[in-house]
């Protein structure tokens, strides 16, 4: 892996088509902008149409001639996910970046009744990937699914007896479990792709501690203005920028040496620095847990993967 990787090292993307979820802000926006700057056609998959249009307008100003378009996608609603996949005009995809997410929310439910963090961060992306993967099957070498996890996954893994924390909800534990679910999903998808002999790569990334707006969302939803100001101030003091936080995702999406089931994060101290392979909790590589989560996710979402099949 190349040391000191920067945007200047990012390969040309002309001819590739990418879908980026949560593309209206933070890491998703930077990822979309830099892919477009290198020539990729980028679908900005956003929940909020107003924010999405603002992001699209800004991107076009920053990257004149960018080949981008906006499409609505709410990962907390399976009907929206199915509609997005069915209405996507692109017949072939080269890159899917599962970036969107929520963090440390008060107890909430998705449109389908799932705990909001597990439902949005994991189940929504599981369903979306399953519905879009057939378009990636024939994309050839360089095609990738990149799922954004977090270093916070070390704080908890999925409990198959209580995956949605019905027995007692703790917001940060729920977040950590959803991020472990992201890694277990990538692990099982990578295993299936390798068994099939597919050149399509499934990898994960995490931004370190980057200022993206996620940190204040939970306290804002509860109307805790003072807490929101404190969290915002601490984030400004400690966190890296969204520009720096997007580098591991962009590396995972474009660098030629990314391998099946890689987990890319900042390689320096305090979760900063250039992209490098990142450590992960042992449970995030547990084959049995990954297969069990896969089966559970198929059952909960109703999205059955015809390919790649489990072996």
N, C-alpha and C positions, 0 to 999 in steps of 0.2 A: 504494500500500500504506500502510495506516494506521501512523503512528509510535506507539510506546509501547503496542502492543496487549497487553492483559492478559485474564485470565479474565472480568473484568467486561464485556469487549467481545464475548464469545462468544455467538453467536445461539442462540435457543431451538432445541432438537432434538426436540421432541415430534412423534411420528409417524414418526421415522426409526428404522431398525433397523441396528445396527452389529455387526460381528464384529471383535474386537481380539485379535490373537495375542500370546502372552506377557503376558497380562493379570494374572498373579498378583503381579508385582512391578515396581518401577522405573517407567519411562516408560509401559509398558503398563497398569499399575495406575492411575496418575494419569489417563491418557487415558480409561480406562474409567469411572473415578469421575466425572470432569467431564462426560463425555457423558451419563451417567446423571443427574447433578445437573441437567442442562438438559432432561431429559425423554426422552432416547433409550432405546430398548430395546437392551441390550447383551449380546452373547454373549461370555463370557469364555473364550477358547480357550487352554487350558493343557495342558502336557505332564504335569505332576505333579498328580495328583488331590488329594493332601493339601494341597499349597501352594495349589492352586486353590480348595479349599473354605475355607481360612483367608482368602484374599483376598476371596472372595464374602461371607463373614461380616463381615469388616471393612468392606467397601463398604456393606453393608446397614446397619451401625451408623452409618457416617458420612453416609449418604444414606438416611434412612428413607423407605420406599416406593419405592425404586429398582426399576426393572424390569430385572433382570439374571438371567442363569442361566449355569451352568458347563457346558462341554463339553470333552471330552478331545481334544487334538490334539498329535501329535508330528510336527514338521516334518522330522525326520530319518528318517521312515518313510513311504514312499509309500502303503502300505496304510492307515496311520492317517489320512493326508490324504484318501484316497478315502472311507474310512468316515465321517469327519467331514462331508464334503460331501454324501454320500448320505443321512446321517441327520439333517441339519439341517432342522428342521421349517419354518423360515421360508421362505415361498415368494418373498418379495421382500426384497432387501437394498438399503440406501441407502449404506452405508459399509463398506469393508473396510480395516482398518488392519494392514498387514503390518509388525508391530513386533518380533516375537520374533527373537532372534539369539544367536549365540555369538561369543566374541572371543578370538583369540590362543591357541587350544587347542593342546596337543601333538598330534602326528599321530594322527588318529582317523578312523574310517569310519562312515558312516551305515548304517542297516539294509540299504540297497540298494547299499552299496559305494562311495558317493561320498565324496570328501574332506569332512570334517565341516563346515567353514565354508562352502565353496561349496555343499555339499548342503543345509545347513540355511538359511543366510541367503538364498541365491538360488533354488536348484532347488525347495526346499520351498514357498516363496512363489509361485514361477512356477506350480507345479502347483495349489496351492490357488486362486490367482486364476483360472486357466483353468477350474477346476471350478465356481467360484462365480459367475463373471461372467454367465452366462445369467440368474441371478436379479436382476442389477443392470440388465439391458438396458432394462427398462421402468420403472425407478424414477424417471426424469425428471430435471429440472433439480436440481442439488445433489448427485446421486449421485457418489461418488468412491472411487477406490482410492488410498490413501496408503501409500507404502512408505518405511520408515525406513532411510536410508543413514548415512553418516558422513563427516566431514571427512577422515578417514583414507583416503578413496578416492584422494586425491592421491598416495598412496604406491605405487600400482600398479594396472594394468588387467588384464583377462582376457587370457591368452595362448591363442589358439584352438588352438595346437599342443600345449599342455600345460595345459588349464584346471584340472586338479586337482593340479598340482604334483607329478606322479609322478617328475619328473626331479630333484627336490630340494626338500624342504619347508622353508619358513621361515614360522613362525606368523603374524608380523605382516604379511608380504607376502600370505599367504593371506587374512588378514582384509581387507586393503586391496582385494585383487582381488574378494572377495565383495561388498564395498560398491560398487565400480565396476560390478559386475554388476547390483546393484540399480538403479543409475542408468541403465544401458543398457536394462534391462528396461522401466523407466518411459518412457524416450525412445521405444522402439519401440511400446509400448502406446499412448502418447499419439498417435503418428503414425497408428496404425491407427484409433483412435477418431475423430480429426479427419477422416481420409479417408472414414470411414463417415458423418460428419455427426452423430455421437452426442453428446448433452449430457453423458454420463458423462466425468468428468475423471480423468486419471491424474497424480498429483503425487508428489513425494518430499519428505522432511524429514530434518533431522539435529539432534541435541540439543546440539551443541557438546561440551564435556567435562563430562558429568554423572555424578554418583555413582549408579550403578545396580546394582552388584554384578558386572557383566560383567568389570570390570578384574581381579578377583582369581580368577576361575573357572579360568583356565588353570593358574596356579601351585598352586591348591588341588588340582586333579586330579592333579598330580605329587607331592603331599605336601610341597611346599617351604614349610614353615610360616614360616620367617624371611622369605622373599621375599614371602609373602602378607601378612605384617604390614607390611613396607615399602611395598608397593603400596597397601595399605589406608590407611596413614597419609598417603602422598602424595596419594591421591585425596581424602581428607577435607580436606587443606590447599588443594588447587588447584581441585577440581571444584565445579561448581554442584550444586544439589539436583535430584532427580528431578522435583520440582514445576516448577522453572524449565526443565529439559530437555524437559519434555513440551509446553511452549508452542508450539514450531514445528510439532509434529505436530497439535496441536489447531487451530492456525491453518490448516494445510493441509487439515484435515478439515472445517472449518466456515466459514471466512471467505468472504464473497461474492465477493471479487476474485481468488481463486485461479484461475490459468489452466492450460491444458493444458501438461504437462511442467514446471511450476514446481518449484523446489527451495528449500525454506524452511528457514532456520536462524537462530541468534541473530545479530542485526544489529550487536552492539557489539564492542569489542575483546576479544581473548582468548577468542573464541567464547562470549561472554556477551551478555545484553541481549534486547530484545524481538524478536519474529520479523520477518524480512525476507528478501527473495530473496537466495539465497546463490550465490557463485561455484562453479563446478565445473570439473574438468579437461577439456581439449578432447576427450579420448577418450570422455568420458561423453556426448557429443553426436554421436558418429560413427555416421552412418546405417548404413554397411556393417557395422561391428562389432556394432551393436545387432541388425540382422537376422540376422547370423551366429550370435550368441548365442541368439537366439530359436529358430532352427532346431535348434541343438545341444540346447537345453533341451527342446524337444519330443521329440527323439530319445531323450534320456537318461531323461526322466520317463515317456514314453509318453502324455503329455497333449497331445492335438492340439486346437488352438483352432479351432472352427468359426466363431467371431465374436470380435472383428472380424478379418476376413480381411486378409492382407497384399495390398498393391497395388504 
